[in-house]
Amino acid sequence: MQVDTLLSGRWVVPVTPGDPILENHAIVMNDGKIIALLPEAEALARYQPRQHHQRSDHHLIIPGLINAHTHAAMSLFRGLADDLPLMRWLNDHIWPAEGRWVGPEFVADGSRLAIAEMLRGGITCFNDMYFFPNHTAEVAAAAGMRAVVGLIVIDFPSAWGSGPQEYLQRGSELLEQLRAHPTLHAALAPHAPYSVADEALRAVVALANREQLPMHIHLHETAEEIALSIERYGVRPLERLELLGLSGPHRLAVHMTQLTDAEIAHYAASGGHIVHCPESNLKLASGFCPVQKLLDAGINVALGSDSAASNNDLDLLGEMRTAALLAKGVAANAAALPAMMALRMATINGAKALGLEQQIGSLEPGKAADITVIDMGVLAVQPIYQVVSQLVYASSREQVSDLWVAGRQLLHQGKLLTLDSEEIMARAAVWRERIK
């Protein structure tokens, strides 16, 4: 049988039940999907590929990484306001800068910079929350990257809209445009409980329920957020959202560093998902997400980078390592968040959080061919006794060699195929001169 592509590797970790680690296997791709995963010799006997990418000597093949929380265009604010607590960072620096600079050109250039960085680091899908999501969607589509585009809602006006009503109207229009797109998806993205009033949150819930969309929100990020909610509303943010109907299996709560045991149990019962952003939380001193407690409660925990303005990179391999190490310290347990679970958080758990687990997140026949290849033949990871452990604890994004989204190769031996790196860097330099 003739097929589009055959990709073979020294190791294949499909991130499927039982956590198998396969050796000398091949993935067969046709029409954008995986149609087989089997030993390389058997694959070559059964299929005649138009392209055969042999990475059999020292490469690891994994599902494409999923960055479950980003503000892509904010890459142009990378390093603008470092070493500040969250609310000072937002109120005194980021929101004023956004008010002055954010527009279609800014979002397109910033998203392009972010997408290039993420592809180069093995990320095949990102879940975004930002103004002018239509431009982020256009850039992602042109690059061939999979994206979940957040239809942002926030109380204050911006260049994107005059307030919640216009944000929702423009978001609904974009939703119609995205419905039939093969690699672009949508989510409702109310910014945070402290920045979206009750009426707007009810409207978000109504639209999300009608369209069966995920609801992506910053939540329980800092102790200050909790105190402000109690002062304003008499309840903690989680309880307020529950009263407004923002709950259930479509909810993606980002950060969640301030949780009681009772809140963890209640959240687990609701079926909601949590996106852990360890490096951003550390840099902004927001607190520690109790990841092992969440996992023990049965909550699906995904992994996100947050923005390059608060991180300062979009490196999910780095986030995996930080998450695994931090969880052990927080839990006072060296067995907390083992390497394979960190990889699951960056792949299939992210897909589940976004409602895309039937399409992406693992390497299985019938799923989209979203695939990342990592060169493990470098000095810094030798010797390899357990390849997933070396991936999480010793590898870097510089080792990512190849990447496919929906069967289309976007990275070949470290070179971007659909984006011009030099042009992207030149545009970033233009923005630096404007903003500084």
C-alpha positions as CSV (number, residue, x, y, z in Angstrom):
1,M,0.0,0.0,0.0
2,Q,1.4,3.4,-0.9
3,V,1.3,6.0,1.8
4,D,2.5,9.6,2.3
5,T,5.2,9.2,5.0
6,L,6.9,6.6,7.2
7,L,8.8,7.8,10.2
8,S,11.0,5.4,12.1
9,G,12.9,5.9,15.4
10,R,15.1,4.3,17.9
11,W,12.4,4.8,20.5
12,V,8.7,5.6,20.1
13,V,6.7,6.6,23.2
14,P,3.1,6.7,22.1
15,V,1.7,7.9,25.5
16,T,-1.0,5.3,25.6
17,P,-2.4,3.2,28.4
18,G,0.3,1.1,30.1
19,D,3.0,3.7,29.0
20,P,4.8,1.5,26.5
21,I,8.3,2.4,25.3
22,L,8.7,0.9,21.8
23,E,12.1,0.3,20.2
24,N,12.8,0.3,16.4
25,H,9.2,1.1,15.5
26,A,7.7,3.2,12.7
27,I,4.7,5.5,12.4
28,V,2.8,5.4,9.1
29,M,1.1,8.6,8.1
30,N,-1.4,9.1,5.3
31,D,-3.8,12.0,4.6
32,G,-2.8,13.8,7.8
33,K,-3.5,10.9,10.1
34,I,-1.6,8.0,11.7
35,I,-2.7,4.8,10.1
36,A,-0.3,2.3,11.8
37,L,2.4,2.0,14.5
38,L,4.4,-1.2,14.2
39,P,8.0,-2.5,14.0
40,E,10.0,-0.8,11.3
41,A,10.8,-4.0,9.3
42,E,7.1,-4.9,9.3
43,A,6.1,-1.3,8.2
44,L,8.6,-1.4,5.3
45,A,7.2,-4.8,4.2
46,R,3.6,-3.6,4.2
47,Y,3.8,0.1,3.0
48,Q,5.5,2.0,0.2
49,P,6.0,5.5,1.6
50,R,6.5,8.5,-0.7
51,Q,8.9,9.8,2.0
52,H,10.8,7.7,4.6
53,H,12.3,9.6,7.4
54,Q,14.8,7.3,9.2
55,R,15.6,8.4,12.7
56,S,16.4,5.0,13.9
57,D,19.8,5.4,15.4
58,H,19.3,7.7,18.4
59,H,16.0,9.6,18.1
60,L,12.9,9.5,20.3
61,I,9.4,10.0,18.8
62,I,6.7,11.3,21.0
63,P,3.3,13.0,20.4
64,G,3.5,16.6,19.6
65,L,3.7,18.7,22.8
66,I,0.6,20.7,23.8
67,N,1.1,24.1,25.4
68,A,-2.2,24.4,27.3
69,H,-1.9,28.1,28.3
70,T,-0.3,30.9,26.3
71,H,-0.6,34.5,25.5
72,A,1.4,34.2,22.3
73,A,1.6,37.8,21.1
74,M,3.1,38.8,24.4
75,S,6.4,37.4,23.2
76,L,7.1,41.0,22.1
77,F,7.0,42.0,25.8
78,R,9.6,39.4,26.7
79,G,11.8,40.9,29.4
80,L,9.9,44.2,29.5
81,A,9.1,44.1,33.2
82,D,10.9,41.4,35.1
83,D,11.3,40.6,38.8
84,L,7.9,42.1,39.9
85,P,4.9,40.5,41.7
86,L,1.9,39.7,39.5
87,M,-0.4,42.7,40.2
88,R,2.4,45.3,40.0
89,W,3.6,43.6,36.8
90,L,0.1,43.8,35.3
91,N,-1.2,47.1,36.6
92,D,2.0,49.2,36.3
93,H,3.7,47.7,33.3
94,I,1.9,45.1,31.1
95,W,-1.6,46.6,30.9
96,P,-0.3,50.1,30.1
97,A,2.0,48.7,27.4
98,E,-0.9,46.7,25.9
99,G,-3.0,49.9,25.9
100,R,-0.4,51.7,23.9
101,W,0.9,49.0,21.5
102,V,-1.6,46.1,21.0
103,G,-3.3,46.0,17.6
104,P,-3.4,43.7,14.6
105,E,0.2,44.3,13.6
106,F,1.5,43.7,17.1
107,V,-0.5,40.5,17.6
108,A,0.4,39.1,14.1
109,D,4.1,39.7,14.7
110,G,4.1,38.6,18.3
111,S,2.2,35.4,17.5
112,R,4.5,34.6,14.6
113,L,7.5,34.9,16.9
114,A,5.8,32.7,19.5
115,I,4.8,30.1,17.0
116,A,8.3,29.9,15.6
117,E,9.7,29.4,19.1
118,M,7.1,26.8,20.0
119,L,7.5,24.8,16.8
120,R,11.3,24.9,17.3
121,G,10.7,23.5,20.8
122,G,8.5,20.5,19.8
123,I,5.1,22.1,20.5
124,T,2.5,21.3,17.9
125,C,-0.6,22.8,19.6
126,F,-1.1,25.8,21.8
127,N,-4.1,27.1,23.7
128,D,-4.1,30.9,23.6
129,M,-5.8,33.8,25.3
130,Y,-5.2,37.3,23.9
131,F,-6.7,40.3,22.0
132,F,-7.2,40.1,18.2
133,P,-7.5,36.3,18.3
134,N,-8.4,36.4,14.6
135,H,-4.8,37.5,13.8
136,T,-3.3,34.8,16.0
137,A,-5.5,32.3,14.1
138,E,-4.4,33.6,10.7
139,V,-0.7,33.3,11.6
140,A,-1.1,29.8,13.1
141,A,-3.0,28.6,10.0
142,A,-0.3,30.0,7.7
143,A,2.4,28.3,9.7
144,G,0.4,25.0,9.8
145,M,0.4,24.9,13.6
146,R,-2.6,23.6,15.6
147,A,-4.1,26.2,17.9
148,V,-7.0,26.6,20.3
149,V,-7.9,30.3,19.9
150,G,-9.3,31.9,23.1
151,L,-12.3,34.3,22.6
152,I,-11.1,36.7,25.3
153,V,-13.5,38.5,27.6
154,I,-12.4,41.2,30.0
155,D,-14.2,44.2,31.7
156,F,-12.0,47.0,30.4
157,P,-11.9,48.3,26.8
158,S,-9.0,47.6,24.4
159,A,-8.3,48.1,20.8
160,W,-10.1,44.7,20.3
161,G,-13.3,45.8,21.9
162,S,-15.2,48.3,24.0
163,G,-16.2,45.8,26.7
164,P,-17.6,42.4,27.4
165,Q,-20.5,42.7,25.0
166,E,-18.3,43.6,22.0
167,Y,-15.7,41.0,23.0
168,L,-18.4,38.3,22.9
169,Q,-19.9,39.5,19.7
170,R,-16.5,39.5,17.9
171,G,-15.6,36.2,19.5
172,S,-18.9,34.7,18.1
173,E,-18.0,35.9,14.7
174,L,-14.6,34.4,14.8
175,L,-16.1,31.1,16.1
176,E,-18.2,30.9,12.9
177,Q,-15.0,31.3,10.8
178,L,-13.2,28.5,12.7
179,R,-15.9,25.9,12.7
180,A,-14.7,23.9,9.6
181,H,-11.0,24.5,10.0
182,P,-8.9,21.3,10.4
183,T,-6.3,22.7,12.8
184,L,-7.9,25.7,14.4
185,H,-10.3,25.4,17.4
186,A,-11.9,27.8,19.8
187,A,-12.4,28.2,23.5
188,L,-14.1,30.9,25.7
189,A,-11.4,32.9,27.5
190,P,-12.7,35.1,30.4
191,H,-9.5,36.6,31.7
192,A,-9.9,36.1,35.5
193,P,-12.5,36.5,38.3
194,Y,-11.0,39.8,39.3
195,S,-11.2,41.2,35.8
196,V,-14.6,40.0,34.6
197,A,-17.9,40.9,36.3
198,D,-20.8,38.6,37.1
199,E,-23.0,39.6,34.1
200,A,-20.2,39.0,31.6
201,L,-19.3,35.6,33.2
202,R,-22.9,34.5,32.9
203,A,-22.9,35.4,29.2
204,V,-19.6,33.4,28.8
205,V,-21.2,30.4,30.5
206,A,-24.3,30.7,28.2
207,L,-22.2,30.8,25.1
208,A,-19.9,28.0,26.2
209,N,-22.8,25.7,27.0
210,R,-24.6,26.5,23.8
211,E,-21.5,25.8,21.7
212,Q,-19.9,23.1,23.9
213,L,-16.7,25.1,24.2
214,P,-14.0,24.9,26.8
215,M,-13.8,27.8,29.3
216,H,-10.2,28.9,29.9
217,I,-9.6,31.2,32.9
218,H,-6.9,32.3,35.3
219,L,-8.0,31.1,38.7
220,H,-6.7,31.1,42.3
221,E,-3.4,32.4,41.0
222,T,-2.3,34.4,44.1
223,A,-3.3,35.0,47.7
224,E,-4.1,38.6,46.8
225,E,-6.8,37.3,44.3
226,I,-8.4,35.3,47.1
227,A,-8.4,38.2,49.5
228,L,-9.9,40.5,46.9
229,S,-12.7,38.1,46.1
230,I,-13.6,37.7,49.7
231,E,-13.6,41.5,50.2
232,R,-15.7,42.2,47.1
233,Y,-18.0,39.2,46.9
234,G,-17.8,37.5,50.3
235,V,-16.6,34.2,48.8
236,R,-13.5,32.7,47.3
237,P,-13.2,32.8,43.5
238,L,-13.9,29.2,43.0
239,E,-17.2,29.4,44.9
240,R,-18.2,32.6,43.1
241,L,-17.7,30.9,39.7
242,E,-19.7,27.9,40.8
243,L,-22.6,30.1,41.8
244,L,-22.4,31.7,38.3
245,G,-22.4,28.4,36.5
246,L,-18.8,28.4,35.4
247,S,-18.0,24.8,36.4
248,G,-17.9,21.3,35.1
249,P,-15.8,19.3,32.6
250,H,-15.4,22.2,30.2
251,R,-13.5,24.4,32.6
252,L,-9.8,24.9,32.3
253,A,-8.5,26.6,35.4
254,V,-5.0,28.0,35.0
255,H,-2.5,28.3,37.9
256,M,-4.5,27.1,40.9
257,T,-1.8,27.8,43.5
258,Q,-4.2,28.7,46.3
259,L,-6.4,25.6,47.1
260,T,-7.8,24.0,50.2
261,D,-8.2,20.3,50.4
262,A,-12.0,20.8,50.3
263,E,-11.7,22.8,47.1
264,I,-9.5,20.1,45.5
265,A,-12.1,17.4,46.3
266,H,-15.0,19.6,45.0
267,Y,-13.0,20.4,41.8
268,A,-12.3,16.8,41.2
269,A,-16.0,16.0,41.5
270,S,-16.9,18.7,39.0
271,G,-14.7,17.0,36.3
272,G,-12.8,20.2,35.6
273,H,-9.2,20.4,34.3
274,I,-6.2,22.4,35.6
275,V,-3.3,23.9,33.7
276,H,-0.1,24.1,35.7
277,C,2.4,26.8,34.7
278,P,5.3,26.1,37.1
279,E,7.9,28.6,35.8
280,S,5.6,31.5,35.5
281,N,4.3,30.8,39.0
282,L,7.8,30.7,40.3
283,K,8.9,33.9,38.5
284,L,5.9,35.9,39.7
285,A,6.1,34.3,43.2
286,S,2.4,33.4,42.8
287,G,2.6,30.3,44.9
288,F,2.9,26.5,44.5
289,C,0.3,24.4,42.7
290,P,-0.2,21.2,44.7
291,V,0.1,19.0,41.6
292,Q,0.5,15.7,43.3
293,K,-2.6,16.3,45.5
294,L,-4.5,17.2,42.3
295,L,-3.4,14.0,40.5
296,D,-4.1,11.9,43.6
297,A,-7.7,13.4,43.6
298,G,-8.1,12.3,40.0
299,I,-8.0,15.7,38.4
300,N,-6.6,16.0,34.9
301,V,-3.6,18.3,35.0
302,A,-2.1,19.8,31.8
303,L,1.0,21.9,31.4
304,G,1.4,25.5,30.1
305,S,4.2,28.0,29.7
306,D,2.1,31.2,30.2
307,S,3.4,34.1,28.3
308,A,7.0,34.9,27.4
309,A,6.5,38.1,29.3
310,S,6.2,36.3,32.6
311,N,8.3,33.2,32.0
312,N,10.4,34.3,29.8
313,D,10.3,31.4,27.3
314,L,7.8,29.1,25.7
315,D,9.7,25.9,26.4
316,L,7.5,23.0,27.3
317,L,10.4,20.6,27.8
318,G,11.7,23.0,30.4
319,E,8.3,23.2,32.0
320,M,8.2,19.4,32.2
321,R,11.4,19.3,34.1
322,T,10.5,22.2,36.4
323,A,7.0,20.7,37.1
324,A,8.5,17.3,38.0
325,L,11.2,18.8,40.3
326,L,8.9,21.3,41.9
327,A,6.2,18.7,42.6
328,K,8.7,16.6,44.5
329,G,9.7,19.5,46.7
330,V,6.1,20.7,47.4
331,A,4.9,17.1,48.2
332,A,8.1,16.3,50.1
333,N,8.1,13.1,48.2
334,A,10.8,12.1,45.6
335,A,8.2,9.8,43.9
336,A,5.8,12.7,43.2
337,L,5.1,13.5,39.5
338,P,7.4,11.0,37.8
339,A,8.9,11.6,34.4
340,M,6.2,9.7,32.5
341,M,3.4,11.7,34.2
342,A,5.2,14.9,33.3
343,L,5.2,13.8,29.6
344,R,1.5,12.9,29.9
345,M,0.8,16.4,31.2
346,A,2.5,17.9,28.2
347,T,0.6,15.6,25.7
348,I,-2.5,13.6,26.3
349,N,-3.6,15.5,29.4
350,G,-3.4,18.8,27.4
351,A,-5.5,17.2,24.7
352,K,-8.1,16.1,27.3
353,A,-8.2,19.6,28.8
354,L,-8.9,21.1,25.4
355,G,-11.5,18.4,24.4
356,L,-9.2,17.2,21.6
357,E,-8.2,13.8,23.0
358,Q,-9.9,12.0,20.1
359,Q,-7.7,13.9,17.7
360,I,-4.3,14.5,19.3
361,G,-2.2,13.8,22.4
362,S,-1.0,10.3,21.7
363,L,0.3,8.3,18.8
364,E,-2.5,6.0,17.8
365,P,-4.0,4.9,14.5
366,G,-6.9,7.2,13.5
367,K,-5.5,10.3,15.3
368,A,-3.9,13.3,13.6
369,A,-0.3,12.9,12.8
370,D,1.0,15.6,15.3
371,I,4.4,14.3,16.1
372,T,7.7,15.5,17.6
373,V,11.1,13.9,17.2
374,I,14.0,14.5,19.6
375,D,17.6,13.7,19.1
376,M,18.8,11.8,22.1
377,G,22.3,11.2,20.6
378,V,23.9,14.1,22.5
379,L,26.5,14.1,25.1
380,A,24.4,15.7,27.8
381,V,21.9,12.8,28.1
382,Q,24.3,9.9,28.0
383,P,24.1,7.1,29.0
384,I,20.5,6.4,28.5
385,Y,19.0,3.8,30.8
386,Q,15.4,5.1,30.7
387,V,14.7,7.3,27.8
388,V,11.6,9.2,29.2
389,S,13.6,10.0,32.4
390,Q,16.4,11.4,30.2
391,L,13.9,13.4,28.1
392,V,12.4,15.0,31.2
393,Y,15.4,15.5,33.5
394,A,18.3,16.0,31.1
395,S,17.1,17.1,27.6
396,S,16.6,20.5,26.1
397,R,14.5,21.9,23.3
398,E,17.6,22.4,21.2
399,Q,17.5,18.6,20.7
400,V,14.1,18.8,18.8
401,S,14.9,17.8,15.2
402,D,11.6,17.2,13.4
403,L,7.9,18.0,13.8
404,W,4.7,17.3,12.0
405,V,1.2,18.7,12.4
406,A,-1.7,16.8,10.7
407,G,0.9,15.0,8.7
408,R,2.6,18.1,7.4
409,Q,6.2,18.5,8.3
410,L,6.9,21.9,9.8
411,L,10.4,21.3,11.2
412,H,13.1,19.3,9.4
413,Q,16.4,18.6,11.2
414,G,16.0,21.8,13.2
415,K,14.9,24.1,10.3
416,L,11.5,25.7,10.2
417,L,9.8,25.0,6.9
418,T,6.9,27.4,6.9
419,L,8.3,30.4,8.7
420,D,11.2,32.8,8.0
421,S,13.3,33.0,11.1
422,E,15.3,36.0,9.9
423,E,12.3,38.0,9.0
424,I,10.6,37.2,12.4
425,M,13.7,38.3,14.2
426,A,13.9,41.5,12.2
427,R,10.3,42.3,13.1
428,A,11.0,41.7,16.7
429,A,13.9,44.1,16.5
430,V,11.5,46.8,15.1
431,W,9.1,46.3,18.0
432,R,11.9,46.5,20.5
433,E,12.9,49.9,19.1
434,R,9.3,51.1,19.3
435,I,8.5,49.8,22.8
436,K,11.7,50.5,24.6
